[in-house]
Amino acid sequence: MSSTPTCSPGQQTWILWRCEIRQLLRDRRALFAGVLLPALLYPLLFWSQGKLENVAEGIMAERELTMILALEDVDADLNAELRAGLEASGDVTLVDLATDQDATSLWDTEEPASTPGDSQADPLTLARLELLGESHALLAGRRSTLKDDRHEFRVFYNVQSDDSREARGRSRDVIRELASRTRKARLDALPGGDPGAHLSFESIDVASDEDKSGAGLGRMLPLFGLMMLLTGGAFAALGAFAGEREGKTLETLLVQPIPARVVALGKYGAVLCAGLATLLINLISLGICASMGLVEMPGLGEGSAGLPPSRMLAGFLYLPACTLAAALLSLFCGRARTYREGQFTLFPVMLLALLPSLVVMQPDLEASLLLCIVPFAGPALLLRDGLAGQFAILPTLLMFASHGLWTWLILERLKNLLDSERTLSSTDLTAEAGQRGLSASHGKTWAFVGVLGVYLIGSRLQQWNLAWGLALTLWGLLPILTALALRTRPAPTRPVAVKRFLSLSLPSGAHTLGAVLLIPGLSWLMVEIYLPFQSRILPLPQSVLENETLGLALTQLSTPVLIFLMAISPAICEELFFRGAILGSLRRGLTPLRALLWQAMFFGAAHASLYRILPTAGLGLLLGALTLRSASLLPAILVHAGYNAVVVLAGMERISTDGTWLATFGPWLAIPGLALLALPAKKRD
Amino acid sequence: MQALPIRTTNLCKTFDDPKRGTVHAVRDLNLECNEGEIFGLLGPNGAGKTTTLRMLSTILAPTSGEAELAGIRVSDDPLEVRRRLGFLSGSTGLYPRLTAREILEYFGRLHGLDEAQLQARVEELLDTFTIRPFADGRCESLSTGQRQRVSIARAVLHDPPVLILDEPTTGLDILAASDMIDFIQSRKEAGTCVLFSTHILSEAERLCDRIGVIDQGRLLAVGSLEELRAQTGKEWLEDVFRALVQDAGTEAPAATPPANEG
């Protein structure tokens, strides 16, 4: 058509943008991640978190408990108050200790001889066990032998029963409450009142509510906002650039009479819009959650004054960061030849982009002119200050100008990339090498995600409740990560089935037996040789040893629960993730030795402790080698479970390794074990 | 005199491959195609067919030499070249989440057709290629043959004087492939110059007015089937092709010694 009407680049950009947005709106994945997930996830997450906490407490508070009281030697008023307190604490039946019982064992100060294993034979423990009988706890009290107006109490309970622990907890709370009341009454009764009240101290914040909530919001909004923008924009960018390349539509687009700049701009616009829309929906969802009191957030919460709309205008200061982030996403997706490749490159890019925003956590860091031109750091600082009511014209102008420049530079690069030859040519020549590289980076990326997930989510969960947190990390977080890693594994020319990828096939009997025979020797090595050695050169600090919450939460668990939680669960879930998904990817991209070393390093790092990194990395190396040797996860799972069980129980002194058969025969058993493992496998992977 | 639809002069393209070093994908290619002519570029995989077509369709920039389309140098005004060009390759994809009609409208708008013109043209194409029955369903649900018809309609949407088809029948079933062959023949009647690449000899034999045999980036021979037969003394195109490639293989090292080095 010789008289073809032309349309301006502006119009063409608009046409392209509209088409991208239309496709995006029809993309269920993108909509789900960008709209539905934030709209539902936050309310659900905060609501269920609150519920869970209440439920655990509620269940125990509703338990019907029986307690025996041995309080005849206690002051009558105190006795009455104590009973009233216990009855008020929940459903509890109080029984007085029968008079025909011999209560002398209660106040025996001599500790029962602690020889684990034969504690049953100890007469003192036996006597106490008999006194406790079927009831959940025995609360004994008497006047102090030191001073007549003081009392001392002892509660006897059984750690293996939930009810018993609850009974112990309730009596402790009641007595603490009584003690503090008595203390206060006595202090007030002193001539001149409480001597501690002579110097009283109170702090009053004079900052306005607006400033306070603004400052609070400013510490989290930059990071949070960027994260949301990146996740939302990532989907759009993957679809618009990498997906288009993979779908073989880019070539068609590039022979249309439109400049590459228009293609880059139109698509970039769609990415930016998708990112901003996600960010907005997330903020609204969070805002609603906060206003409903589901989550406490500075500046949005119920109690505080909230942020006036004028302060919200500071959000515009963050626009340059958004445009830059969208450009980065576009650039890296534009480089990618396939959707998958795009996903792999995007992850580290997103993490790197988030890093500079962390400067807002540094409270005394000012938004200097130099910092303002640092990508992402400048807008983050200015947003923080803006929300807190401070605004500086020069840094702001500089930030806008510099970020405009960064964005422009990236878009120029993107334009050249779309015109380039790299992606259209010689793709198949290096397919094999590319495949290996993809596989290796997939393994490393997901191992990193795993470690990060354990740090960020697992540790939170375990702070909340050690046992439940551990269970959730192992049975919730790790399986999810395993499934995600599996789903995103690079598709090779010869596809690998999930079963083969995760080494889920059954090992040969010889290898299984060989692995099991290693357990005693390995446990002995750890408990009797390595740990004493480490405690000499790198002793555990006293604070860790005395960490009450940590110790208590675990020692309270019964042995079967402990074995399930600390031995069987980690063995299954950690093996599936580290030796299944991660090693599965790594060994398809790296030499066996490198793959082993990498996964062992990540496995050690995931345990997040200087004191455990060496033994866990060593264990990871052995378990990885077992998996590669037997082409199956089962030997690694068995060894992991057995080893963990022995080490944990020995650590709590529930079993002893010293001088038992474990120490005597363990090392010797390892010899036939290794010999069996040296036998050739049924079939090699 | 009107300019030739397609003309290349000493066209060269080299790639820097990290593994193989410098790769000479196309070497000193001289090619001329006339109006209303169907020209087949015949060669084995990796011969440089796709690279040549991509240079002609402005996707790749030539390393040296010139490519002209309808008298316009590809490197001078790629946009103007693209306006006169319909490009289609066997691996061409369609946007899975758009309908056939939306895709045609989208590319029509990118070509700058105004709304009235666009609607008329789209309606016409929907009938010409019998797309109408499935015009409003998303492309992800179309069959290979249906997709192929949408792709063809998209390529000729702006009625280009030059069509470049890169292995247009690759991956098509027998019916879709014969549809494609019919389409190429119909273009000849419309006076369009069609340049297409293939490694399927029967296609070339049936369709082409002239055939260019290409191997290792070099154009070994150009001519009608009869001319090539006369040149090699072979009857079947298969033998003609093999003879040309073998001849080149024995000649090549002496003729261009440094070209092969990485």
Boltz contact constraints between the chains, C-beta under 6 A:
constraints:
  - contact:
      token1: [A, 1]
      token2: [B, 158]
      max_distance: 6.0
  - contact:
      token1: [A, 1]
      token2: [B, 159]
      max_distance: 6.0
  - contact:
      token1: [A, 4]
      token2: [B, 83]
      max_distance: 6.0
  - contact:
      token1: [A, 5]
      token2: [B, 112]
      max_distance: 6.0
  - contact:
      token1: [A, 6]
      token2: [B, 112]
      max_distance: 6.0
  - contact:
      token1: [A, 7]
      token2: [B, 112]
      max_distance: 6.0
  - contact:
      token1: [A, 15]
      token2: [B, 109]
      max_distance: 6.0
  - contact:
      token1: [A, 19]
      token2: [B, 106]
      max_distance: 6.0
  - contact:
      token1: [A, 23]
      token2: [B, 97]
      max_distance: 6.0
  - contact:
      token1: [A, 26]
      token2: [B, 97]
      max_distance: 6.0
  - contact:
      token1: [A, 247]
      token2: [B, 93]
      max_distance: 6.0
  - contact:
      token1: [A, 248]
      token2: [B, 91]
      max_distance: 6.0
  - contact:
      token1: [A, 248]
      token2: [B, 92]
      max_distance: 6.0
  - contact:
      token1: [A, 248]
      token2: [B, 93]
      max_distance: 6.0
  - contact:
      token1: [A, 249]
      token2: [B, 93]
      max_distance: 6.0
  - contact:
      token1: [A, 249]
      token2: [B, 95]
      max_distance: 6.0
  - contact:
      token1: [A, 252]
      token2: [B, 92]
      max_distance: 6.0
  - contact:
      token1: [A, 254]
      token2: [B, 59]
      max_distance: 6.0
  - contact:
      token1: [A, 255]
      token2: [B, 57]
      max_distance: 6.0
  - contact:
      token1: [A, 255]
      token2: [B, 82]
      max_distance: 6.0
  - contact:
      token1: [A, 255]
      token2: [B, 87]
      max_distance: 6.0
  - contact:
      token1: [A, 256]
      token2: [B, 110]
      max_distance: 6.0
  - contact:
      token1: [A, 257]
      token2: [B, 79]
      max_distance: 6.0
  - contact:
      token1: [A, 257]
      token2: [B, 82]
      max_distance: 6.0
  - contact:
      token1: [A, 257]
      token2: [B, 83]
      max_distance: 6.0
  - contact:
      token1: [A, 258]
      token2: [B, 110]
      max_distance: 6.0
  - contact:
      token1: [A, 421]
      token2: [B, 60]
      max_distance: 6.0
  - contact:
      token1: [A, 425]
      token2: [B, 15]
      max_distance: 6.0
  - contact:
      token1: [A, 426]
      token2: [B, 15]
      max_distance: 6.0
  - contact:
      token1: [A, 426]
      token2: [B, 17]
      max_distance: 6.0
